[in-house]
Amino acid sequence: MTRDSYEQGARWLALALAYALFLWMFLSVADVDVTGNALVATGHPVLGQAVQVFAADWRHGLNGHSPLFMPGFFALTPAVWYWSRGQSIVELLRGGALALLAGFFLALFAAPFGRAAAAQAFFDEFHFAVQPDFRDTWQAAPIPAFTAICWTVLVVAIRRAITTGASRSLALVVGLYALLGFARHWWSLDHFRKGDDVARWETRAAQGDAVAIGSLVAVPLLGLVLAKTIVRQPRPKES
């Protein structure tokens, strides 16, 4: 095995682990999401929406259980950035699909640990327990998986636009996010009132929350680090 293939294998493994974290954050609160939806559907909208917000906060690291808000995105962004370097379209599709599949099974294996922690935090806040159902985990998987795919395509498209000047792939990003927005009801007024995770992040930062502030600072820092890798890449020699 050459050094280049070893390094690419290590980058692929980092990508698979990032997918695992991303999906695990969602799968850990699948039961809570189902509970919130059931409460809203059975005439308890206030409690149901509070449960839904709890689930959204948990999967985005806003419940005090993560050193960063949106930890899945923070992990996936550099993993995709470094892994996609020098990859052809076929390699991106094949390697990305395998990494997502591996990440899903890792997240599925670790989901019981996340569910236990989320269930305890949920009980401490609401004083009743959710009913675990393994089927909820499987049914919850498609949306976070598609969210991870959309974010991966966005990062790859940005990198290719910077390195090659080609912006056509950004049109694919727009189409994918339009589908994601429809699937996750981003057009709903209820989403903007109660489901806007970024707004809650900003509110907590304004209130002096150290994790929220640190996460906001980490965004441009991560961008600078990734941009620097582009600058450092050697330019092709003129023939």
Secondary structure as UniProt FT lines:
FT   HELIX           3..27
FT   TURN            28..29
FT   HELIX           30..41
FT   TURN            42..43
FT   HELIX           45..59
FT   TURN            60..61
FT   HELIX           71..83
FT   TURN            84..86
FT   HELIX           89..126
FT   HELIX           134..140
FT   HELIX           142..164
FT   HELIX           169..183
FT   TURN            184..187
FT   HELIX           189..194
FT   HELIX           197..206
FT   TURN            207..208
FT   HELIX           210..232
//
